[in-house]
Amino acid sequence: MPSLIAIWIATTITFIILTKLPTGIEADSFGKAGLAALVFGLLNALTSWFINNTFVNFLTLGMVALVGNTILFALSAFLVPGFRLRKGILSAALGALGIIFINGIVLVIVRAIIPGAS
């Protein structure tokens, strides 16, 4: 359970970082960013069997992961009021890239801070 909480905290921090960058991603509050991160995580858990499939990503050079995360990011913005994509699909694609790169770094830091979250 601490691992799931660490992943959610890292994703929330990543969403907050993405709202501060010129990506066109906006959140009304930290709570909205946290809720959007939770929705993104749940959607990702439901579709990870395909999006994060190593063989599929190898064959497509990671494009399935990028497109899949873009769709999930846009769907999260659609489902969470107060979390918006100002530039539409471009903001969703930038958010997906941010999730791929920034979230990995933030997750390492969060796991180092929270004991037992490995």
C-alpha positions as CSV (number, residue, x, y, z in Angstrom):
1,M,0.0,0.0,0.0
2,P,2.8,2.5,0.7
3,S,4.0,1.9,-2.9
4,L,0.6,3.0,-4.3
5,I,0.6,6.1,-2.2
6,A,4.1,7.0,-3.3
7,I,3.2,6.6,-6.9
8,W,0.1,8.8,-6.4
9,I,2.1,11.4,-4.6
10,A,4.8,11.4,-7.4
11,T,2.1,11.7,-10.1
12,T,0.4,14.5,-8.3
13,I,3.7,16.4,-7.9
14,T,4.3,15.7,-11.7
15,F,0.9,17.2,-12.5
16,I,1.6,20.2,-10.4
17,I,5.0,20.7,-12.1
18,L,3.3,20.4,-15.5
19,T,0.8,23.1,-14.6
20,K,3.8,25.5,-13.8
21,L,5.5,24.8,-17.2
22,P,4.2,26.5,-20.4
23,T,2.3,23.4,-21.5
24,G,-1.2,24.7,-21.5
25,I,-2.2,22.4,-18.6
26,E,-4.1,24.2,-15.9
27,A,-5.5,23.1,-12.5
28,D,-7.7,25.2,-10.2
29,S,-5.9,23.9,-7.1
30,F,-3.5,21.2,-5.8
31,G,-6.6,19.1,-4.9
32,K,-7.7,19.1,-8.5
33,A,-4.2,18.1,-9.7
34,G,-4.3,15.3,-7.1
35,L,-7.7,14.2,-8.3
36,A,-6.6,14.3,-11.9
37,A,-3.5,12.2,-10.9
38,L,-5.7,9.7,-9.2
39,V,-8.0,9.4,-12.2
40,F,-4.9,9.1,-14.5
41,G,-3.5,6.4,-12.3
42,L,-6.8,4.4,-12.3
43,L,-7.1,4.7,-16.1
44,N,-3.5,3.7,-16.5
45,A,-4.0,0.7,-14.2
46,L,-7.0,-0.4,-16.4
47,T,-5.1,-0.1,-19.6
48,S,-1.5,-0.9,-18.6
49,W,-1.7,-4.4,-20.0
50,F,-1.6,-2.8,-23.4
51,I,0.1,0.6,-23.0
52,N,3.0,-0.6,-20.9
53,N,3.5,-3.9,-22.8
54,T,7.2,-4.3,-23.3
55,F,6.8,-6.2,-26.6
56,V,4.4,-3.7,-28.1
57,N,6.5,-0.8,-27.1
58,F,9.6,-2.4,-28.5
59,L,7.9,-3.0,-31.9
60,T,6.5,0.6,-32.0
61,L,9.6,2.3,-30.5
62,G,7.5,3.6,-27.6
63,M,4.9,5.3,-29.7
64,V,2.1,3.2,-28.2
65,A,3.0,4.4,-24.7
66,L,3.2,8.0,-25.8
67,V,-0.2,7.9,-27.7
68,G,-1.8,5.9,-24.9
69,N,-0.6,8.3,-22.2
70,T,-1.8,11.2,-24.3
71,I,-5.3,9.7,-24.6
72,L,-5.3,9.0,-20.8
73,F,-4.1,12.5,-20.0
74,A,-6.9,14.0,-22.2
75,L,-9.5,11.7,-20.7
76,S,-8.4,12.7,-17.2
77,A,-8.8,16.3,-18.0
78,F,-12.3,15.5,-19.4
79,L,-13.3,13.7,-16.3
80,V,-12.0,16.1,-13.7
81,P,-13.6,19.5,-13.5
82,G,-11.1,22.2,-12.8
83,F,-8.3,20.4,-14.6
84,R,-8.0,21.7,-18.2
85,L,-5.9,21.4,-21.3
86,R,-5.7,24.9,-22.8
87,K,-4.1,23.8,-26.1
88,G,-6.2,20.6,-26.5
89,I,-4.3,17.6,-27.8
90,L,-1.0,19.4,-27.8
91,S,-1.3,20.0,-24.1
92,A,-2.2,16.3,-23.7
93,A,0.8,15.2,-25.6
94,L,3.1,17.5,-23.6
95,G,1.5,16.1,-20.5
96,A,2.2,12.6,-21.6
97,L,5.8,13.4,-22.3
98,G,6.0,15.0,-18.9
99,I,4.5,11.9,-17.3
100,I,7.1,9.7,-19.1
101,F,10.1,11.8,-18.1
102,I,9.4,13.9,-15.0
103,N,7.4,11.2,-13.2
104,G,10.2,8.8,-13.2
105,I,12.6,11.3,-11.5
106,V,10.0,12.4,-9.0
107,L,9.1,8.8,-8.1
108,V,12.7,8.0,-7.2
109,I,12.8,11.1,-4.9
110,V,9.5,10.3,-3.3
111,R,10.5,6.6,-2.7
112,A,13.7,7.8,-1.1
113,I,11.7,10.1,1.3
114,I,8.9,7.7,2.2
115,P,10.1,4.7,4.1
116,G,8.9,1.3,2.9
117,A,7.6,2.7,-0.5
118,S,9.9,0.7,-2.7
